[in-house]
Amino acid sequence: MISHQVSPVVITGVGVVSPIGIGKQAFWKSLIEARSGVGPLKSVPSSRLPSKIGAEIHDFDPYDYIYNRKSIKVMSRDVQLGVAAASMSMKDAGLKSGQVDPNRLGVVFGAGHISSTPEELVAAARNDGGGNQLDQFDRWGEERMGKIPPLWLLRQLPNMPACHIAIEHDARCHNNTITSRESSALLAMSEAMGTIQRGAADCMIVGAASSATDPFDVARFNSFESLTRRVDDPERACRPFDRDRDGTVVGEGAAVFVLESYEHAVRRGANIYAELMAVGSGCDGRTNDPKNPGAGLVASINSIIRRTGIRPEEIGHINAHGKSTQRDDLVEASAYHSAMGNAASKLSVIALGSYFGQFDAGTGAVELAGSILAMHHRELPVTLNYETPDPGCRLNVVRDQSRPLYNSLAMSVNRTSMGQSTAALLRAV
């Protein structure tokens, strides 16, 4: 049932490229069969990395999904994943070229740090003449700059996924990129929702993509997020809210959604997954009050409750961020208790990061795809590796076996280690 708000916004397309499946069917099958995507890193030499495991996407060929093939050579892996997921989403929504006025079709996309591969700069950095390279900076502009590929930077710019998606689907309306790490996807949903509700667009392509399996990213995640040391048993390494969790796992992935005004979707006879009821956001700011951890997440949830009038106990499940670090999971759980009171310990919680780890902006999008498909199939997948409940979290985490889902409301949540937080409320249709 659609809520009676001004210009309701609905989700009509889902596209996923993930370590546990390419395409929504393969992705859902892995979730419901509780199959992890974490294993030894194979795409890069890992012997000297702080972690030798991760959730990589295997058998992905961009030529199978991207229409404008000439552009693939200037797309980094992050961009390729995002553009491929966008094409899947548009196909899933049943939107073909010309079915939407290009001036009423827009893109809002989440992206993060895009690493450069060593191969791209090796020619410029190589010292062909011997000697100490550090003594030859005066020759850089004269001899080395010309050896950098002229389109090199286009592969690293975070706004490139949104640009390529717009070109791919001739989307000429509002176009923007959100760079707020794991909270990017839901913030993109919020902006796209507002664009539709104010009448500036009929349809928006929204999502996020990122890859964190590059050696630089593995080192970066280890510095800022704390990577697990359970390298001897990769599939059991990522364990959100479990008492014995010791860190997260790097991964990669993308998920993209088609958002439409309810009227536009009904007019063209679209299949509707869910209504996007509200998105709330907040940030911890400078607060270090141990009695009020996760202030930004508390504000995000309170904003949704206030604007929709939904009581916490009416929510069918929480799609938690569940980073699997000691601190982040405690802060997240505490925020649920602060915002939702007694209901926080009773609501079903899933943490899909246990399947595919963490990978910056794309994480929130892939997690959200899991909730949308769970509502569509009326079944909640288990959280992997939740074996010993942490008494400090006090959450009703789904484990052991999937649960039937009778409630049509879901809340999906993301929070960065710096406190940037988002929460979205969806209703299955």
C-alpha positions as CSV (number, residue, x, y, z in Angstrom):
1,M,0.0,0.0,0.0
2,I,1.4,3.4,-1.0
3,S,1.5,6.1,1.7
4,H,-0.4,9.3,1.1
5,Q,2.5,11.7,0.7
6,V,3.2,14.2,-2.0
7,S,4.7,12.5,-5.0
8,P,5.4,9.0,-3.6
9,V,8.7,7.6,-4.9
10,V,9.0,3.9,-5.7
11,I,11.8,1.5,-6.7
12,T,11.2,-0.3,-9.9
13,G,14.6,-1.7,-10.9
14,V,17.5,-3.5,-9.1
15,G,20.9,-4.2,-10.5
16,V,23.7,-5.9,-8.5
17,V,27.3,-6.8,-9.1
18,S,28.8,-8.4,-6.0
19,P,31.2,-11.0,-4.7
20,I,28.3,-13.4,-4.1
21,G,26.6,-13.0,-7.4
22,I,26.3,-10.9,-10.6
23,G,22.7,-10.0,-11.2
24,K,19.9,-10.0,-8.7
25,Q,19.0,-13.7,-9.0
26,A,22.5,-14.9,-8.4
27,F,22.9,-12.4,-5.5
28,W,19.7,-13.5,-3.8
29,K,20.4,-17.2,-4.3
30,S,23.7,-16.8,-2.4
31,L,22.0,-14.8,0.4
32,I,19.3,-17.4,0.9
33,E,21.8,-20.2,0.7
34,A,24.1,-18.4,3.2
35,R,27.1,-18.6,0.8
36,S,30.0,-16.3,1.7
37,G,31.9,-14.3,-0.9
38,V,35.1,-14.0,1.2
39,G,38.2,-15.9,0.4
40,P,42.0,-15.5,-0.2
41,L,42.8,-12.4,-2.4
42,K,43.6,-13.6,-5.9
43,S,43.6,-10.5,-8.1
44,V,46.7,-8.9,-6.4
45,P,49.9,-10.2,-4.7
46,S,48.9,-10.4,-1.0
47,S,52.0,-11.8,0.8
48,R,53.0,-8.4,2.1
49,L,49.5,-7.0,2.7
50,P,48.1,-6.5,6.2
51,S,45.3,-8.8,5.2
52,K,45.4,-11.6,2.7
53,I,41.7,-12.2,2.4
54,G,38.8,-10.3,0.8
55,A,35.6,-10.5,-1.1
56,E,36.4,-10.3,-4.8
57,I,34.1,-10.4,-7.8
58,H,35.1,-13.2,-10.1
59,D,34.1,-13.8,-13.7
60,F,33.0,-10.2,-14.3
61,D,33.4,-9.1,-17.9
62,P,32.4,-5.5,-18.5
63,Y,31.8,-6.2,-22.2
64,D,28.8,-8.4,-21.2
65,Y,27.0,-5.4,-19.6
66,I,28.3,-2.1,-20.9
67,Y,26.8,-0.8,-24.2
68,N,29.3,1.9,-25.0
69,R,32.3,-0.4,-25.3
70,K,34.7,2.2,-26.5
71,S,34.5,3.9,-23.1
72,I,35.5,0.8,-21.1
73,K,39.2,1.6,-21.7
74,V,38.8,4.8,-19.6
75,M,36.8,3.2,-16.9
76,S,38.4,2.0,-13.7
77,R,37.1,-1.2,-12.1
78,D,34.8,0.9,-9.8
79,V,33.3,2.6,-12.8
80,Q,32.8,-0.6,-14.7
81,L,31.0,-2.2,-11.8
82,G,28.7,0.8,-11.4
83,V,27.8,1.2,-15.1
84,A,27.2,-2.6,-15.4
85,A,24.8,-2.5,-12.4
86,A,23.0,0.5,-13.8
87,S,22.4,-1.3,-17.1
88,M,21.0,-4.3,-15.1
89,S,18.8,-2.0,-13.1
90,M,17.3,-0.3,-16.2
91,K,16.7,-3.6,-17.8
92,D,15.1,-4.9,-14.7
93,A,12.8,-1.9,-14.6
94,G,11.8,-2.5,-18.2
95,L,13.0,0.9,-19.3
96,K,14.3,0.9,-22.9
97,S,15.9,3.8,-24.7
98,G,13.3,6.4,-25.6
99,Q,10.7,5.3,-23.0
100,V,11.7,8.1,-20.6
101,D,12.1,11.7,-21.7
102,P,15.9,12.2,-21.4
103,N,15.3,15.6,-19.8
104,R,13.3,13.9,-17.1
105,L,15.9,11.1,-16.4
106,G,18.7,11.8,-14.0
107,V,21.6,10.2,-12.1
108,V,22.8,10.5,-8.5
109,F,25.6,8.2,-7.6
110,G,27.8,7.3,-4.6
111,A,31.5,6.9,-5.2
112,G,34.7,6.8,-3.1
113,H,38.4,6.7,-3.5
114,I,39.4,5.1,-6.8
115,S,42.9,3.7,-6.8
116,S,45.3,4.0,-9.7
117,T,47.0,0.8,-10.8
118,P,50.8,0.7,-10.8
119,E,50.8,-0.3,-14.5
120,E,49.3,3.0,-15.5
121,L,52.2,5.0,-14.2
122,V,55.1,2.6,-14.4
123,A,56.4,4.1,-17.7
124,A,56.6,7.6,-16.2
125,A,58.2,6.4,-13.0
126,R,60.8,4.0,-14.6
127,N,64.4,5.2,-14.4
128,D,65.8,4.1,-17.7
129,G,69.1,5.8,-17.3
130,G,70.1,4.4,-13.9
131,G,71.1,6.4,-10.9
132,N,68.9,7.8,-8.2
133,Q,65.4,8.7,-9.5
134,L,65.1,11.2,-6.6
135,D,67.9,13.3,-8.2
136,Q,66.0,13.7,-11.4
137,F,62.9,15.8,-10.4
138,D,64.1,18.6,-12.7
139,R,63.6,16.3,-15.7
140,W,60.0,15.3,-14.7
141,G,58.1,17.8,-16.8
142,E,60.6,17.5,-19.7
143,E,60.8,13.7,-20.0
144,R,58.3,11.9,-17.7
145,M,54.9,13.7,-18.1
146,G,54.6,12.7,-21.7
147,K,54.8,9.0,-20.6
148,I,51.6,9.3,-18.5
149,P,48.5,8.2,-20.5
150,P,46.6,11.3,-21.5
151,L,43.3,10.0,-20.2
152,W,44.7,8.5,-17.0
153,L,42.9,10.9,-14.6
154,L,39.5,10.1,-16.1
155,R,39.8,6.6,-14.6
156,Q,40.2,8.0,-11.1
157,L,37.7,10.8,-10.8
158,P,34.8,9.9,-8.5
159,N,32.2,11.6,-10.7
160,M,33.0,9.3,-13.6
161,P,30.4,6.6,-12.7
162,A,27.6,9.1,-12.8
163,C,28.9,10.6,-16.1
164,H,29.3,7.3,-17.8
165,I,25.8,6.1,-16.6
166,A,24.3,9.3,-17.9
167,I,25.9,8.9,-21.3
168,E,25.0,5.2,-21.4
169,H,21.3,5.9,-20.9
170,D,21.0,9.4,-22.3
171,A,20.0,10.8,-18.9
172,R,20.1,14.6,-19.2
173,C,18.4,15.7,-16.0
174,H,20.0,16.3,-12.6
175,N,23.4,14.6,-12.2
176,N,25.4,14.5,-9.1
177,T,28.0,12.4,-7.2
178,I,28.0,11.8,-3.4
179,T,31.4,11.0,-1.7
180,S,30.6,10.2,1.9
181,R,32.0,6.7,2.1
182,E,29.5,4.0,3.3
183,S,26.7,6.5,3.7
184,S,26.9,7.6,0.1
185,A,24.3,5.3,-1.4
186,L,21.5,6.3,1.0
187,L,22.4,10.0,0.7
188,A,22.1,9.5,-3.1
189,M,18.7,8.0,-2.6
190,S,17.7,11.0,-0.6
191,E,18.8,13.5,-3.2
192,A,17.2,11.5,-6.0
193,M,13.9,11.2,-4.0
194,G,13.9,15.0,-3.5
195,T,14.5,15.6,-7.2
196,I,11.5,13.5,-8.1
197,Q,9.3,15.0,-5.4
198,R,9.9,18.5,-6.5
199,G,8.9,17.7,-10.0
200,A,12.3,18.0,-11.6
201,A,12.4,14.4,-12.8
202,D,10.2,11.4,-13.5
203,C,12.9,8.8,-13.1
204,M,16.4,8.6,-11.5
205,I,19.2,6.1,-11.7
206,V,20.6,5.8,-8.2
207,G,23.3,3.7,-6.5
208,A,26.9,3.4,-5.6
209,A,30.0,1.4,-6.6
210,S,33.5,0.9,-5.3
211,S,36.4,-1.6,-5.2
212,A,38.7,-1.9,-2.2
213,T,40.8,-4.9,-3.1
214,D,43.7,-2.8,-4.5
215,P,46.8,-3.1,-2.3
216,F,46.6,0.6,-1.4
217,D,43.0,0.2,-0.4
218,V,43.8,-2.8,1.7
219,A,46.4,-0.8,3.6
220,R,44.1,2.2,3.9
221,F,41.3,0.0,5.3
222,N,43.7,-1.5,7.8
223,S,44.7,1.9,9.0
224,F,41.2,3.4,9.4
225,E,38.8,0.4,9.8
226,S,40.8,-2.4,11.4
227,L,40.9,-5.5,9.3
228,T,40.4,-9.0,10.7
229,R,43.3,-11.3,11.5
230,R,41.3,-14.4,10.9
231,V,43.0,-15.2,7.6
232,D,43.1,-18.9,8.2
233,D,39.3,-19.3,7.8
234,P,38.2,-16.5,5.4
235,E,34.5,-17.5,5.2
236,R,34.2,-17.1,9.0
237,A,36.3,-14.0,9.3
238,C,33.6,-11.3,9.0
239,R,31.3,-11.6,12.0
240,P,29.1,-8.5,12.7
241,F,27.9,-8.1,16.3
242,D,29.5,-11.4,17.3
243,R,31.4,-11.2,20.6
244,D,34.6,-12.5,19.0
245,R,34.7,-10.1,16.0
246,D,38.1,-8.6,15.4
247,G,37.8,-6.5,12.3
248,T,36.3,-6.2,8.8
249,V,37.1,-7.6,5.4
250,V,37.8,-5.6,2.2
251,G,35.5,-6.2,-0.8
252,E,34.1,-4.7,-3.9
253,G,30.7,-4.3,-5.5
254,A,27.9,-2.1,-6.9
255,A,24.2,-1.9,-6.7
256,V,22.0,0.5,-8.7
257,F,18.2,1.2,-8.4
258,V,15.7,2.9,-10.6
259,L,13.5,5.4,-8.7
260,E,10.3,6.8,-10.2
261,S,7.4,8.8,-9.1
262,Y,4.5,6.5,-8.3
263,E,2.4,8.1,-11.0
264,H,5.0,7.5,-13.7
265,A,5.6,3.9,-12.7
266,V,1.9,3.1,-12.7
267,R,1.3,4.9,-16.0
268,R,3.8,2.7,-17.8
269,G,2.8,-0.5,-15.9
270,A,6.0,-1.0,-14.0
271,N,6.6,-3.7,-11.5
272,I,7.2,-2.0,-8.1
273,Y,9.5,-3.4,-5.5
274,A,9.0,-0.9,-2.7
275,E,8.2,2.6,-1.8
276,L,11.0,4.8,-0.5
277,M,9.2,6.5,2.4
278,A,12.0,8.6,3.9
279,V,15.8,9.0,4.3
280,G,17.3,10.6,7.4
281,S,20.9,11.7,7.8
282,G,23.2,13.0,10.5
283,C,26.7,13.2,11.8
284,D,28.3,12.7,15.2
285,G,30.1,16.0,14.9
286,R,32.5,16.8,17.7
287,T,30.6,14.9,20.4
288,N,32.7,12.4,22.4
289,D,30.1,11.8,25.0
290,P,30.3,8.0,25.9
291,K,26.7,8.2,27.0
292,N,25.5,9.3,23.6
293,P,27.5,7.2,21.0
294,G,26.5,7.3,17.4
295,A,24.7,10.7,17.7
296,G,24.4,11.0,13.9
297,L,22.8,7.6,13.5
298,V,20.4,8.4,16.4
299,A,19.4,11.7,14.6
300,S,19.0,9.8,11.3
301,I,16.6,7.3,12.8
302,N,14.7,9.9,14.8
303,S,14.2,12.0,11.7
304,I,12.5,9.1,9.9
305,I,10.3,8.2,12.9
306,R,9.3,11.9,13.2
307,R,8.5,12.4,9.5
308,T,6.7,9.2,8.8
309,G,4.9,8.6,12.1
310,I,6.0,5.0,12.1
311,R,6.6,3.5,15.5
312,P,9.8,1.5,15.8
313,E,8.0,-1.7,16.7
314,E,6.2,-1.6,13.3
315,I,9.5,-2.1,11.4
316,G,9.9,-5.6,10.1
317,H,13.7,-5.7,10.0
318,I,16.8,-3.5,10.3
319,N,19.4,-3.9,7.6
320,A,22.4,-3.0,9.8
321,H,25.8,-1.7,8.7
322,G,27.6,-4.3,10.9
323,K,31.2,-3.4,10.2
324,S,32.5,-6.2,12.4
325,T,34.9,-4.1,14.4
326,Q,34.5,-4.0,18.2
327,R,34.0,-0.3,18.4
328,D,31.8,0.4,15.3
329,D,29.3,-2.4,16.1
330,L,28.9,-1.3,19.7
331,V,28.3,2.3,18.6
332,E,25.8,1.2,16.0
333,A,23.9,-1.1,18.4
334,S,23.8,1.7,21.1
335,A,22.3,4.1,18.6
336,Y,19.5,1.7,17.9
337,H,18.7,1.4,21.6
338,S,18.8,5.2,22.0
339,A,16.6,5.9,19.0
340,M,14.1,3.0,19.3
341,G,14.0,2.1,23.0
342,N,12.8,-1.4,23.9
343,A,12.0,-2.2,20.3
344,A,15.7,-2.3,19.4
345,S,16.3,-5.6,21.1
346,K,13.3,-7.2,19.5
347,L,13.4,-6.2,15.9
348,S,15.0,-8.7,13.5
349,V,18.5,-7.5,12.4
350,I,20.5,-8.6,9.4
351,A,24.1,-7.6,8.7
352,L,24.9,-8.5,5.1
353,G,28.5,-7.3,5.3
354,S,29.2,-10.7,6.7
355,Y,28.8,-12.0,3.1
356,F,30.9,-9.5,1.2
357,G,32.8,-7.2,3.7
358,Q,33.2,-3.5,3.4
359,F,34.2,-1.5,0.4
360,D,33.5,2.2,0.9
361,A,30.5,3.7,-1.0
362,G,29.3,0.5,-2.7
363,T,28.8,-1.2,0.6
364,G,25.5,0.6,1.4
365,A,24.1,0.1,-2.0
366,V,24.7,-3.7,-2.1
367,E,23.3,-4.0,1.4
368,L,20.2,-2.1,0.4
369,A,19.7,-4.4,-2.5
370,G,19.6,-7.3,0.0
371,S,16.8,-5.7,1.9
372,I,14.8,-4.9,-1.2
373,L,15.0,-8.5,-2.4
374,A,14.2,-9.8,1.1
375,M,11.0,-7.8,1.1
376,H,10.3,-9.0,-2.4
377,H,10.7,-12.6,-1.6
378,R,9.3,-12.3,1.9
379,E,12.3,-13.9,3.5
380,L,15.1,-12.7,5.7
381,P,18.6,-14.2,5.0
382,V,20.8,-15.1,8.0
383,T,23.8,-13.1,9.2
384,L,26.9,-15.2,8.7
385,N,29.2,-16.1,11.6
386,Y,27.0,-14.8,14.3
387,E,27.8,-17.5,16.8
388,T,28.3,-15.8,20.2
389,P,26.0,-12.8,20.8
390,D,27.8,-9.8,22.2
391,P,26.0,-8.8,25.5
392,G,27.0,-5.2,24.8
393,C,25.0,-5.1,21.6
394,R,21.7,-6.8,22.7
395,L,20.3,-7.2,19.2
396,N,18.0,-9.9,17.7
397,V,20.3,-10.9,14.9
398,V,18.9,-13.4,12.4
399,R,21.1,-16.5,12.4
400,D,21.1,-20.3,11.9
401,Q,18.2,-20.2,9.4
402,S,16.3,-17.7,7.3
403,R,13.1,-16.3,8.7
404,P,9.8,-15.7,6.9
405,L,9.1,-11.9,6.5
406,Y,5.5,-10.9,7.1
407,N,6.1,-7.2,7.8
408,S,6.4,-4.9,4.8
409,L,8.5,-2.2,6.5
410,A,12.3,-2.2,6.5
411,M,15.0,0.2,7.7
412,S,18.5,0.2,6.1
413,V,21.3,1.9,7.9
414,N,24.9,3.0,7.1
415,R,27.5,4.8,9.2
416,T,31.1,5.7,8.5
417,S,33.9,5.5,11.1
418,M,33.8,9.3,11.2
419,G,30.2,9.3,12.2
420,Q,28.4,10.3,8.9
421,S,25.2,8.4,9.1
422,T,22.1,7.6,7.0
423,A,18.9,5.6,7.5
424,A,16.2,4.8,4.9
425,L,12.7,3.5,5.5
426,L,11.1,1.4,2.8
427,R,7.7,-0.2,2.4
428,A,7.2,-3.3,0.2
429,V,4.5,-2.9,-2.3
